Amino acid sequence: MLPIRVQYDALMDASTSDLNTVIGSRVREERQARHWTLDQLADAAGVSRRTLISVEKGTVNPSVGTLLGIGDALGVGLPALVAPPVPAPVKVVRGGEGAALWTSESGGCAVLVAGTEPPDVLELWDWTLGPGDRHASEGHSAGTTELLQVLKGAITVEVAEQAVDLRVGDAVSFLGDVAHAYVNTGNRPARFSLAVHEPGVGSEGHRG
């Protein structure tokens, strides 16, 4: 019998592989529907052609920033890239079924648990920051708003030149179109819920 850790790693590898396949298929489908070449989408998304090929083949685990750029260029938003379209008025995501789009060696994990279709995209995230974790993000599209509430531990949210310390129950909202970061300077894991609202995805001039 395989050790528990080996079994866990195998499951995580399979889960990541499945997610990358879903992402690759959706990116290729959306690109071809627009009759775009790989070079056209790569230029619009601000990624290399080589990276885009790897994403479409599902052979790479793309960063959140890469997916945001591709989703923005295609005008479909991030939630649409990580899950096949479901033709139903109600979509349920069971515990453990969300898309883990970022992990850290100290146990940090960012899971996109739900999202809406464009033009006004709303994302719901479940974040865990391990001790010492810091996740930095470039500014998103103009008009993006983020709302965050701490569920466990304590974190610091850095927005432009301002830093805000938050503990359990504390919440903060800010414009996400400037550089920002989530930081855990403590020695215990921290968890928070994050909602991101990105209006006008796919509209002319959306990227600002």
Buried (B, 14 or more C-beta within 10 A) or exposed (E): EEEEEEEEEEEEEEBBEEBBEBBBBBBBBBBEEEEBEBEEBBBBBBBEEEBBBBBBEBEBBBEBBBBBBBBBBBBBBBBBBBBEEEEEEEEEBEEEEBBBBBBBEEEBBBBBBBBBBBBBBBBBBBBBBBBBBBBEBEBBBBBBBBBBBBEBBBBBBBBEEEEEEBEEEBEBEBBBBBBBBBBBBBEEBBBBBBBBBBBBBBEEEBBE
